[in-house]
Amino acid sequence: MKRLGMGAILAGLLFLSGCDYLPFGLTPLKEIAASPAQFEGREVRVKGKVKDITKVPLLDLKLFVLDDGSGEVTVVARESLPAVNETVLLKGVVESMAIMGGESIGVHLRETKRL
């Protein structure tokens, strides 16, 4: 009976480890800023406070700046724009406008899912 209970606990922990809403597994924005080429094309989970928003209706472009206290990054929003000072948890793909000489220019996150 103990083995069955331990099996259930282990299965529950494995299930929770894949949950997007848990507070661990977040990438600090300072790490992305320090080595953007390492993160290029990778999906990351980040959490921070919205500092600024931009909307360009003719291009259907929605951007906001996310600050986690260690750094900040521009996010290309998939959904509606969050409010300024709202705390946001999201998944996004790290992209750069260009990489020249190992230096990344125009690093941003393309939002894939708001959590």
Backbone bond lengths (Angstrom), bond angles and torsions (degrees), N, CA, C in turn:
res aa  C-N    CA-C-N  psi(-1)  N-CA   C-N-CA  omega(-1)  CA-C   N-CA-C  phi
1 M - - - 1.451 - - 1.532 111.86 -
2 K 1.351 115.73 -36.55 1.458 119.14 179.05 1.528 110.87 -63.96
3 R 1.344 116.77 -35.86 1.466 120.40 -179.53 1.523 110.53 -65.08
4 L 1.329 116.55 -37.65 1.461 120.70 178.87 1.527 110.14 -66.24
5 G 1.331 117.17 -40.93 1.464 121.61 178.50 1.527 111.68 -65.24
6 M 1.314 116.14 -42.63 1.466 120.30 178.07 1.525 110.66 -65.90
7 G 1.320 116.89 -37.64 1.463 120.99 177.60 1.520 111.14 -63.02
8 A 1.331 116.49 -40.65 1.467 120.99 179.26 1.529 110.79 -66.75
9 I 1.315 116.76 -40.15 1.468 120.66 178.33 1.522 110.23 -65.27
10 L 1.318 116.62 -44.36 1.461 120.86 179.20 1.529 110.97 -62.35
11 A 1.312 117.23 -42.57 1.469 121.38 178.25 1.529 110.18 -63.17
12 G 1.318 117.17 -40.50 1.465 120.98 178.13 1.521 112.19 -63.78
13 L 1.320 116.96 -41.83 1.462 120.73 178.13 1.521 111.72 -65.71
14 L 1.317 117.16 -40.22 1.464 120.10 176.78 1.525 111.00 -63.65
15 F 1.321 116.53 -39.62 1.465 120.53 177.83 1.524 111.07 -62.76
16 L 1.337 116.33 -46.02 1.459 120.83 -178.79 1.519 112.87 -68.44
17 S 1.330 117.90 -28.13 1.465 119.62 -178.82 1.524 111.31 -66.14
18 G 1.312 118.42 -22.82 1.450 121.72 178.11 1.514 113.07 -92.94
19 C 1.312 117.35 2.27 1.465 121.51 -176.96 1.528 110.45 -77.85
20 D 1.314 116.39 129.12 1.459 122.20 -178.31 1.519 113.41 -71.37
21 Y 1.304 118.25 -17.31 1.459 120.95 -171.27 1.525 113.66 -92.99
22 L 1.326 118.10 -2.04 1.453 120.62 179.74 1.526 109.46 -75.46
23 P 1.332 117.72 149.21 1.466 121.14 -173.29 1.526 115.54 -79.15
24 F 1.335 119.37 7.52 1.455 119.40 177.45 1.524 109.57 -114.95
25 G 1.314 115.75 165.02 1.463 120.09 -177.37 1.520 112.75 88.56
26 L 1.339 116.57 15.94 1.462 120.48 178.86 1.525 109.84 -87.33
27 T 1.314 116.49 144.97 1.462 121.81 177.28 1.524 109.09 -96.66
28 P 1.329 118.11 122.22 1.469 119.77 176.64 1.533 110.19 -65.16
29 L 1.311 116.65 138.62 1.463 120.68 -178.06 1.521 111.79 -64.82
30 K 1.330 117.99 -27.11 1.468 119.92 178.16 1.525 110.99 -64.97
31 E 1.332 118.25 -30.77 1.468 121.16 178.04 1.527 110.75 -68.95
32 I 1.334 116.42 -39.29 1.460 120.44 178.43 1.527 109.24 -65.86
33 A 1.335 116.98 -43.76 1.461 121.33 -179.53 1.533 111.57 -66.04
34 A 1.333 117.81 -34.98 1.462 121.66 -177.53 1.526 112.53 -72.37
35 S 1.328 117.81 -34.39 1.473 119.99 -179.00 1.528 110.23 -144.74
36 P 1.339 117.12 69.42 1.463 120.54 -176.90 1.524 114.03 -62.30
37 A 1.331 118.21 -30.71 1.468 120.13 -179.88 1.528 110.72 -64.50
38 Q 1.315 117.12 -31.65 1.467 121.55 178.38 1.529 111.19 -66.41
39 F 1.337 116.97 -31.60 1.456 121.68 -177.02 1.530 112.84 -96.54
40 E 1.316 118.14 -9.01 1.463 122.36 -175.66 1.534 111.42 -50.68
41 G 1.336 115.43 124.22 1.461 121.64 178.23 1.515 114.97 80.13
42 R 1.309 118.01 -3.36 1.472 121.44 -179.59 1.517 110.75 -91.84
43 E 1.325 115.81 145.85 1.457 120.72 175.17 1.523 108.36 -88.05
44 V 1.324 116.00 132.08 1.462 122.42 -179.58 1.522 109.24 -127.83
45 R 1.335 115.00 158.79 1.469 121.54 172.30 1.509 107.76 -107.61
46 V 1.325 116.64 129.03 1.464 121.17 179.85 1.523 109.65 -134.68
47 K 1.323 114.52 156.77 1.461 120.95 177.85 1.509 107.70 -141.01
48 G 1.327 116.35 136.52 1.449 119.75 178.35 1.503 111.72 -172.54
49 K 1.320 114.18 -175.89 1.458 121.87 -178.92 1.521 108.88 -102.02
50 V 1.330 115.65 137.31 1.456 121.74 179.74 1.525 108.64 -75.10
51 K 1.347 115.77 125.65 1.465 120.67 -178.65 1.523 112.29 -100.91
52 D 1.310 116.94 -37.99 1.459 120.68 -173.57 1.522 108.84 -151.58
53 I 1.320 116.78 147.04 1.459 120.87 177.33 1.524 110.27 -126.90
54 T 1.334 115.96 150.62 1.459 122.51 178.05 1.518 108.04 -141.14
55 K 1.332 115.95 135.52 1.460 120.57 177.59 1.525 108.04 -133.39
56 V 1.343 115.66 127.30 1.458 122.07 178.15 1.536 106.73 -117.40
57 P 1.350 117.61 95.21 1.462 121.09 -172.87 1.534 114.54 -60.19
58 L 1.316 118.62 -39.85 1.461 120.52 -177.35 1.522 112.53 -63.35
59 L 1.312 116.99 -30.65 1.464 121.82 179.41 1.530 112.63 -99.69
60 D 1.322 117.12 -1.49 1.463 122.84 -174.81 1.532 109.95 51.88
61 L 1.327 115.65 47.21 1.448 122.83 -178.18 1.521 109.21 -111.55
62 K 1.330 115.85 126.44 1.461 122.26 179.28 1.521 107.87 -126.74
63 L 1.326 116.63 121.50 1.455 122.58 -177.88 1.517 110.56 -127.68
64 F 1.327 115.98 149.99 1.461 119.92 169.06 1.519 109.34 -147.24
65 V 1.327 115.92 152.95 1.457 122.45 178.82 1.522 107.45 -97.19
66 L 1.332 115.26 127.27 1.462 122.26 -178.96 1.526 108.45 -110.22
67 D 1.336 117.15 131.49 1.468 123.45 -178.14 1.523 108.36 -124.65
68 D 1.338 116.50 122.07 1.468 119.63 179.38 1.520 112.86 -104.76
69 G 1.336 117.51 10.44 1.454 121.00 -179.58 1.519 112.19 93.89
70 S 1.340 117.48 -24.19 1.464 120.48 178.51 1.521 110.93 -101.76
71 G 1.314 115.97 -17.37 1.459 122.00 -178.12 1.513 109.29 175.80
72 E 1.324 115.18 -176.67 1.460 118.67 178.67 1.512 110.02 -142.20
73 V 1.330 115.17 159.41 1.457 122.35 -179.33 1.522 108.47 -148.70
74 T 1.327 115.40 149.68 1.458 120.72 174.29 1.521 108.33 -84.62
75 V 1.328 116.23 135.66 1.462 122.38 179.99 1.519 108.32 -115.61
76 V 1.336 116.28 129.33 1.457 121.51 172.43 1.528 105.30 -86.80
77 A 1.334 116.02 112.20 1.461 121.47 -172.93 1.522 111.69 -74.65
78 R 1.306 115.14 139.17 1.461 122.15 174.78 1.527 109.46 -91.47
79 E 1.317 114.73 -36.20 1.461 121.97 -177.86 1.528 109.15 -103.26
80 S 1.307 115.47 -162.01 1.465 120.00 176.33 1.522 109.61 -67.25
81 L 1.316 115.68 158.14 1.459 120.51 -180.00 1.524 110.90 -72.77
82 P 1.325 117.62 137.92 1.465 119.69 174.19 1.525 109.81 -76.40
83 A 1.303 116.56 167.95 1.461 121.89 178.27 1.530 109.84 -79.75
84 V 1.317 116.40 151.06 1.462 121.78 174.69 1.530 108.15 -60.48
85 N 1.315 117.13 138.94 1.473 126.59 -176.85 1.520 114.03 74.93
86 E 1.320 118.83 1.53 1.465 121.71 175.48 1.525 108.78 -76.40
87 T 1.329 117.09 140.64 1.457 121.79 175.01 1.518 108.24 -87.35
88 V 1.342 115.61 129.42 1.455 121.58 -174.86 1.522 109.69 -126.05
89 L 1.332 115.68 136.58 1.458 123.63 173.11 1.518 106.05 -115.44
90 L 1.340 117.01 126.93 1.455 118.82 -176.98 1.513 112.37 -150.78
91 K 1.333 114.27 163.72 1.455 122.79 170.25 1.511 106.02 -106.69
92 G 1.317 116.14 141.59 1.451 119.85 178.62 1.512 111.09 -156.46
93 V 1.329 115.33 159.45 1.458 121.90 178.27 1.527 108.12 -100.18
94 V 1.323 116.21 130.18 1.462 121.78 179.05 1.526 108.26 -76.17
95 E 1.333 115.52 126.95 1.456 121.61 179.26 1.519 109.31 -133.81
96 S 1.318 115.90 154.81 1.462 122.57 175.16 1.516 107.96 -127.47
97 M 1.323 115.90 148.37 1.461 119.51 175.14 1.527 109.52 -69.53
98 A 1.343 116.73 -35.83 1.463 121.67 178.77 1.520 109.47 -159.53
99 I 1.328 115.79 152.83 1.459 122.21 172.36 1.524 106.05 -125.97
100 M 1.330 114.88 116.15 1.466 120.51 -177.44 1.512 109.33 -128.36
101 G 1.319 116.50 122.88 1.464 120.24 179.59 1.514 112.81 60.78
102 G 1.317 116.99 32.37 1.459 121.33 -179.31 1.511 114.13 80.90
103 E 1.324 117.00 -4.23 1.468 121.56 178.92 1.519 109.94 -99.01
104 S 1.300 115.98 133.52 1.458 122.42 -179.71 1.520 110.11 -92.30
105 I 1.314 116.65 135.00 1.456 122.44 179.76 1.528 108.29 -117.97
106 G 1.312 116.65 131.85 1.465 120.71 177.59 1.518 113.84 70.67
107 V 1.332 117.03 44.99 1.472 121.09 179.14 1.519 109.69 -67.84
108 H 1.337 116.17 133.63 1.459 121.73 177.55 1.522 109.02 -153.58
109 L 1.309 115.57 168.33 1.463 121.76 174.21 1.515 108.50 -108.53
110 R 1.325 116.21 133.77 1.456 121.03 171.26 1.523 106.12 -97.84
111 E 1.335 116.57 110.88 1.459 122.03 -176.02 1.530 110.83 -60.66
112 T 1.330 116.65 129.57 1.462 120.92 175.00 1.519 111.38 -106.51
113 K 1.346 116.15 -29.94 1.473 119.44 -179.80 1.514 109.59 -160.93
114 R 1.323 116.14 130.40 1.465 120.54 174.23 1.508 106.83 -93.51
115 L 1.324 115.52 129.55 1.473 120.02 -174.80 1.507 111.87 -101.34
